Amino acid sequence: MRGRRIALVLPGSHTLAHPDGHPEGGIPALALAPDVMAGLGLAPGERIPLSFGQRTVAVAVARAQDLPRGAVAPSREAAARLLLPQVPTLGLFRGPQGLRLGPLVALLISSQKLENLLAGQEDTVYRRYQRCAEELAAVLCFFRVQDVDLPRGEVRAYWLGPGGWEPQTIPLPRVVCDRCFGPDGRAESRQMRQVAERAGITVVNRPINIPKLTAYTLTERDPNLRPLLPVTLPLSRENLRVMAAQFPVLYLKPDNLYKGKGIFRLERRGRGWAIQPSESGGVPAPPGPPGPVEAVLDLLPPGRAYLIQEGIPLATYLGNPYDFRALVQKDAGGNWQVTGLVARIAPEEGVVTSPRSGGLVAPAERVLAHSFGRRGREVLEELTDASVRVARCIDAHLGPCGELGLDLGVTRAGAVQLIEVNGKPLRVSLMRWGNPGAAVGILRYPICYAAALDLAV
């Protein structure tokens, strides 16, 4: 598919003098500057489908000598049928199915998030998304699932204009990028999957959430990934006894873990087990007195699925264990790239390393050099390679995914271990790293991938 950036001239902002090849028979016109027409290989009077999102209209091509270079002016009827927005620039592409305007990138957000934005809440992430879309000559809109009108084939969305958030009706998109978070957001994500199936929409970040045992099961099927996995089992009284007989340290985690809450660390001490919750009142909690390992079962919330995981003997930095958060994202070509990798150092007596629970972040290179000297670079390459291979595996089974957050550990012997996979990473650790250049790049990838996918599907 070949294409170019154009200046979109909507009706009312330009008057055509008398374009060559003016259409007959009532077919809407698409007037193009001579350089655009030549670049796309179009001829005056040629009739061709023109699409935007999921809407298509047949147009008759007309050469407009009075249009400036790079400009395209659809007729009033064509603009109305396609629900074209008032944007200064857009892409125009020619492929086997005709002409396509775009890319159109639609981001699904929760009702609560939209309410906050319209009330004046500032979101620097969305502003960076908007800047990236402008650089790509793409239309970026934000919407809730209840804004979709399937019978009319349109969405009442919002976009971030110079004066703030503005309503904009767009056609049903080909691609939706899911950015809903939290319990309420997940419920709306589920509704969107039903809508997408009926409307033929591709949803990026398709898994609403990835249960820990699901990620473990999928990666365990791959013999090349199996060496990365600590022993992990669904929690039952029998499995707890089996694991307690094999390992001196265990972790109990909710299968649908969110923000590191609800984790318990169990450590064998003498004939008993010390049980330590991940936090108490927002700070690391001390371990309790040793007792029977089954005592932890009385501390778990009823009805919530848990898993048991072997405690990894993590390498330490200045005496504190650390792990890594890797952000793996698809580029515009759909290839997985590790775009962020930071070490997370656990607080003293802490159970988890997340900054939300008191952990600190540091460059991966620094902590690996501290622990492994010259071999640190080799371990870093192994972390990067493992991250890409795991992302490909999860995407093959649950995708399309646009980005994944991986928690990985490195043992004191230098072996890489996969701790868990996060389907909608919040990027807290990476943003606290304090690297502005990396942060800008991380926020470009989702828009670039969704924009490319819109033109490919």
N, C-alpha and C positions, 0 to 999 in steps of 0.2 A: 504494500500500500504506500503510495507516494502522497505527500502533502506539504503544506506550508502554513505559516502564520499569516492570517489575514486581518485587515481592518473591517469589522462588520458594520455596515451602514444600514440601519433599519429604516423603515418608511417614516417619513416626516423629517428626517435629518438630511435628505439629499433628494434632488429632483433630477431624474434622468432626462437628458435632452432628447435623444432618439437612438436607443441602442441598436446596433446592427443585429439582424436576425431576430427582431421582435416577434414573440410567439403569437400564434394564432390559435383559435379554437378554445380560448378560455383557460389554457394551462398556465399556472403561475410561472412568473418569470424569475430567473436568477441572473442578474446582471453582474458581470465580472470585468475588472480592469484587464486590459490586453495582456499584461505580464502574467496575471493569474491564469487566464485562459490558456496561454501558451504553455505555462509550466505544468498544467494538469492535462494537457493534450486534448482540450475541448474545442469543439467547433461551433460557430454561431448557428442557432436553431436546433442544436442537438437536444434531444429529450432524454432525461436521465433521472433516476431516483435520488432524492436528497433527504438525508436522515439526520435527526438529532435525538439522542436517547433512543427510545423505542418507537418514535414517530417517523413516518416516511411520507413524503409527498413527491409526486412527479413534477419536475420543473423543465422549462425550456430555457436553454442557455442563451444569453444575449451578451454581446460585446458592448461595453459602455466606455467610449473614448474619454468621456469627461470624468470618470472615476479616477481618483489618485492611484498611484502604484500600490499594489497589494490589497486593494479594496474589493469587497463583494457586497452587493446590495440585493437581497431577496425582495420580492414583491410583498405588498402588505398581506396578501392572502397566504403566501408561503410562510411568512414570519408568524402569522397567527396560528396556522395549522401546526407548526413545529414548536410553538411556545418559546420562541427565541428570546433570550434575555437581553437586557440593555447592557452589553459589555463592549468595551472598545476593541478588543482583539479576541480572536478565536482561531482554532485550527480548521482547515478545510482539507480533506483527504479524499483521494480517489482510489477505489478498490474494485474487486469483481462485482460487488453489489451496487455500485454507483458512487455517489458523493456522500461524505459524512462530515457533519460539523461536530466539533468537540475538541478535546475529550470532555465528557460530562462525568464528574465525580460526585457521588451522593454519599454523605456520611450519616449513618444512623446514630442518633444520640437519644438519651433517655428523656422522658417528659420533665423530670426534675432538673436535668441539666439545661434544657431549653428554657425552662421557667427562670432559672438563675441568670442565664445569658440575657434574656429580654429584660430582666430587672436591673441590668447594669453590671453583672459580674464580669470581670476581666479574665480572659483566658489567653495567655500568651501562646499556648500551643496552637490554638485555632488560628491566631493571627499569622503564625509562621506557616501553617497549612495554606492559608489564603495567599501569602506571598509566593509560596512555591507554585500554587495553581496559576497565578498571574504570570510567572516566569515560563510556564508550560503552555500559556494561552489556553488554559482549561477553565471550565466553569465548575466551581466548588460550591455545593449547597449542603445544608444541614437540615435534617428532618426527623420527625418521630414516626413510629409505625402507624399511628392513627391519622397521620397526614396523608396517607396513601389513599387515593380514590381509584380503585381498580375499574369500576364501570366507565369512568371518564378517561382512564388511562393517563392520569396526571398525579402530581404530588404538590401539595402546598408546602414549600420548603422556605428556608431562610438563607440568606447569604450575608457576608460581612462586607458591607459597602463602606465608603469613606465616612459616612455619618453614623455608622453603627449597623445593627442588624435590621435587614429589610426583608419583607415577605417577597417570595418569588415563586410563581407557579411554573413547574417544569414538567416535561413529559416523564413517563415511567423510565427510570434509568436502566441501562443494561447491567451496570455494576453498582453494588452497594458495599461500602466499607463499614463494618460494624464496630462502633466505638462506644457501646453501652457497657456500663460497669455497675457492680453492686447487685443485690438481690432484685430490686425493682427493674433495673436495667436488663438483667437476664430474662425476666419475664417478658419484657418487650422484645428482646432478641428472639425468643421462641415464637412470638407472634409474627415477627418479620420473616422467619424461615417459612412459615405457612404461606404468607403473602408472596414471597419470592418464588416458591414452587408453583403457585398458580400463575404468576406473571412472567415466568421465565427469566428471573433476575439472578445473576451470579452474585453470591455474597462472599466477600473476602473476610477472613477471620471467621470462617464458617462454624467451627466448634464454639458453642456458647460458653462452655468451660470444659476443661480437660481434667477429669478425675485422675488422681495420682495413680490409682491401680490400672486405669485404662492406658495411660502413657507407659507404665511399666510393662504391661502385657504386650503392647505393640512393639516396643523396642526389644523385648526378650525374644520375640519371634525371629529377629535378625541375628544370625550367629556372629556377625561382625560387631554388633553392638552389645552383645551379651556380656563381654568382659567389663563393660562400663558400669554394670548394675550391681548395687549392693542388694543383699537378700531382702526381699519385700514380700509380705503376705497380708491378706485381709485379716483383720483382728477377730480372733475368737479365743476362748479360754484355752483350747488345745494348742492353737498356733502360738499363743503367748508362752506357754510352757515349753514348747519345742524351741522357740527362739531364745528363751532365757537359758536353756541348757547349752546353747551354742556360742552366745556372744555376751561379752561383759557389759556392753552398752547397747541400749535399744532406744528407738524413738517411736512414739505413737503420734500419728498425725491424722487429722480429719481427711477423708478421701477428697472432699471438696474444700480444701484449705483455702482461706482467703486472708491475705495480709499477715500471715504467720501466726494467726491466733489459734489457740486450742491445742498446742503441741505439748507433749510431755517427754521428758528425758528420764530414762531409767538406767541406773548404774548399779552393778552388783557391788555390794560392800559386805564382806564377810559372808554370812549365811543369808543375808537379806538384800533388799533392793531399795536404794534411795530414789524417791520419785520427785522430780522437779518440773513444775509447770513452766511454760514459756514466759509468762509474765503474771504479775499481780499488781493491779493498780497502775499499769503502764510502765513498771520497772521490772528488771529481772528478779525472779523469786528464788529464794534459797531452797535447796533440796530438803525434803522432810527426813525424819529418822528412818533408818533401814527397817523394812518389813517385808512381808510376802509380796511377790511380784504381782499377784492377782489383785492386790489392794488398789492398783491403779484403775481397775474396772469400775470401782465405786465412784471415781472422780469424773468419769466421762458423762457428757450430757446424754440423756436417753434418746434413742432413736437416730443417733447420728453415726454414720458409717466411718470406721477408723481403719487404718492400716498400721502394721508394725514393720519397721525398717531397721536393719542392722546399723549400728552406730559406726560411722566411718572414722578411723583414726586420722583426723585431719592434721595437715601440716600447720605449724604455728608461726606467728609473727610477733616477736617480742613477748612470747609466752602465751599469746591468745590464739585459739584456732581460727582459721579463716576458710571461707569458700569463695565462689565466684558467681556473679550474675553475668550471663552472656545474653546480649540482645542479637537475635538473628533475624534478618529482614530480607525480603525479596527485592531485587533491583528491578528496573524497568523491563529487563529481559526475562524476569521470572526466576532468576538464579539466586540462591541463598548466599548471603554475605553476613559475616560477623561484623556488625557495625558498632558494637560497644562491648567491652569486657572489663569489669572492675572486680577487685578483691573486696570482700566484705569481712571485716574483722569483728569477731564476737566481743561484746563487752565482758568485763570480768564477771564470772559466775553466770554468764548468759547462756541460754539454751539455743537461741537462734542468732544469726548474724545480721539480720535485716536492720537497716538504719531506723526503721519504724520502732524497733525494739532496743534501740541504744547502740547498735553496731556502727562502726566507722567504715568509710570507703577509702581505698587507696589504689594507685595504679597497679595493674596486675604484674607488670614487669618488675616493679620494686619489691613486692613481697616474694615473688618467685626467686629473684636474685638473692634475697635474704635467706631463703630456705634451701636453695639448691645451687647457689653459685652460678658457674658457667652453664650448668645444665638447665637453668631456669628458662632460657630461650627455647630449648627443645620441649620442655613441658608446656610452654605457652603455645607452641605450634600444635601440640597434641590436644590442648583445650580447644583451639580454633577448629581443628579438623573434626573432633568429636562433636562439636556444636553443629556444624554443617550437616554431618551425617545423621544426627538425631533429628534435626529439622526436616530433612528430606523424608525420613521415615514417617514422622507424624503427619506431614503434609500429604504423603501418598495415601494414608488411611483416612484422614479426617478433613483434608483440605477442600477448597483452597484456603490456605493461611497466608497472611501477608507478613506476619511477624510472630515470633515466639520468644519467650523469656526462659532461659535454662539456668537452673541452679546446679552447679558442678562443684565437686570437691577434689582435692588432690591429697592423697595419703602422704604420710611422712616418708614413704618410700618413693614418692613421685608418680603414683598411678592415678590416672584420671577416673573419677566416678561421677555418674549422673545421679543427682539427688532428686530432682523433679522438673516437670515441664509446666510452664504457665502459658495459657492460650491467649490472654490479653494482658501482656506485661504493662505494669504501671510506670516503669522506668525511673522509680524513685532513686535507686542506687546510682544509676548512670547520671541523673541530673545533679545529684549531690557531689558527683565527681568534680564538677566545676570546670569542665572543658567546653567553652562556648562553641568552638568549631565543630566538635563532635556532636553537640546537642542539635545544632542546625542540620547537620547531615542526617541524624537519626529521624528528624521530623520530616525530611524530604522524601525518604524512601516510601512511606505508605501512599503518598499522593502520586509519586512517579509510577509506582506499580499499578495502582488503581486506574490511573489515566491510560497507561499502556494497555491494560486489560480491556478497558472500554472500547478501544479501537480494534482489539483482536477478536472479541466475541461476536 
